[in-house]
Amino acid sequence: MADSLTVLIIFLGFLYGFFRKGTENYFQILKKGLMIGFILGLAIGIMAFIFGGLTGGIITGILGGFIAGFGSTVVFVILLAIVTVEFIVGVLLGDFLEKILRK
């Protein structure tokens, strides 16, 4: 499943790079991807903190919610960083093919 998702992400990046005219700003794509990953990771982390605190007792719930919230935030940001880099690889390939075919 993960391999087919990687291929799909690279293919979508390839299409994005090929059909948009000119060379893309790769740093801008990376920056947007990391920002989206951080915001979504923070939102999921806050939800995990709240739900972890509600399901446990007072002390253990807060500690468990904090650990779950922080852990899920870090994992989600890293996951979206990897997806963003895969997308940029596809964009690079699409830009390269666009330069070759449109000369």
C-alpha positions as CSV (number, residue, x, y, z in Angstrom):
1,M,0.0,0.0,0.0
2,A,2.8,2.4,0.9
3,D,4.6,1.8,-2.3
4,S,1.6,2.5,-4.5
5,L,0.9,5.7,-2.5
6,T,4.5,6.8,-3.1
7,V,4.2,6.1,-6.9
8,L,0.9,8.0,-6.9
9,I,2.4,11.0,-5.1
10,I,5.4,11.1,-7.5
11,F,3.1,10.7,-10.5
12,L,0.9,13.7,-9.3
13,G,4.1,15.7,-8.8
14,F,5.2,14.7,-12.3
15,L,1.9,15.9,-13.8
16,Y,2.1,19.1,-11.8
17,G,5.6,19.8,-13.0
18,F,4.9,18.9,-16.6
19,F,1.7,20.8,-17.2
20,R,2.6,24.0,-15.4
21,K,4.7,26.2,-17.7
22,G,8.2,27.1,-16.7
23,T,10.4,25.8,-13.8
24,E,8.7,25.5,-10.5
25,N,10.0,27.0,-7.2
26,Y,10.9,23.9,-5.3
27,F,11.8,25.7,-2.1
28,Q,8.3,27.3,-2.1
29,I,6.7,23.9,-2.6
30,L,8.7,22.5,0.3
31,K,7.9,25.4,2.5
32,K,4.2,25.1,1.9
33,G,4.2,21.4,2.4
34,L,6.1,21.7,5.7
35,M,3.7,24.5,6.9
36,I,0.7,22.4,6.0
37,G,2.2,19.4,7.8
38,F,3.0,21.5,10.9
39,I,-0.5,23.0,11.1
40,L,-2.3,19.6,10.5
41,G,0.1,17.9,13.0
42,L,-0.6,20.5,15.6
43,A,-4.3,20.2,15.1
44,I,-4.2,16.4,15.4
45,G,-1.8,16.8,18.4
46,I,-4.3,19.1,20.2
47,M,-7.1,16.7,19.5
48,A,-5.1,13.8,20.8
49,F,-4.2,15.8,23.9
50,I,-7.9,16.6,24.6
51,F,-9.2,13.1,23.9
52,G,-6.3,11.5,25.9
53,G,-7.1,13.8,28.8
54,L,-10.8,13.0,28.7
55,T,-10.5,9.2,28.5
56,G,-8.0,8.9,31.4
57,G,-8.0,10.1,35.0
58,I,-6.9,13.7,35.9
59,I,-3.1,13.1,36.2
60,T,-2.6,10.1,34.0
61,G,-5.0,11.6,31.4
62,I,-3.1,14.8,31.1
63,L,0.3,13.1,31.0
64,G,-1.0,10.5,28.5
65,G,-2.7,13.2,26.4
66,F,0.4,15.3,26.3
67,I,2.6,12.3,25.2
68,A,0.0,11.3,22.6
69,G,-0.4,14.8,21.4
70,F,3.2,15.6,21.1
71,G,4.0,12.2,19.5
72,S,1.3,12.5,16.9
73,T,2.4,16.0,16.0
74,V,6.0,15.0,15.4
75,V,5.0,11.9,13.5
76,F,2.5,13.7,11.3
77,V,5.0,16.5,10.5
78,I,7.7,14.0,9.5
79,L,5.1,12.1,7.4
80,L,4.1,15.2,5.5
81,A,7.7,16.2,5.0
82,I,8.4,12.8,3.3
83,V,5.3,13.2,1.2
84,T,6.3,16.7,0.2
85,V,9.8,15.5,-0.8
86,E,8.3,12.7,-2.9
87,F,6.0,15.3,-4.6
88,I,9.0,17.5,-5.3
89,V,10.9,14.6,-6.9
90,G,7.9,14.2,-9.3
91,V,7.9,17.9,-10.0
92,L,11.6,17.7,-10.9
93,L,11.0,14.8,-13.3
94,G,8.0,16.6,-14.9
95,D,10.0,19.9,-15.3
96,F,12.9,17.9,-16.8
97,L,10.6,16.2,-19.3
98,E,8.9,19.5,-20.1
99,K,12.2,21.1,-21.0
100,I,13.2,18.2,-23.2
101,L,9.9,18.0,-25.1
102,R,9.1,21.7,-25.5
103,K,12.4,22.8,-27.0
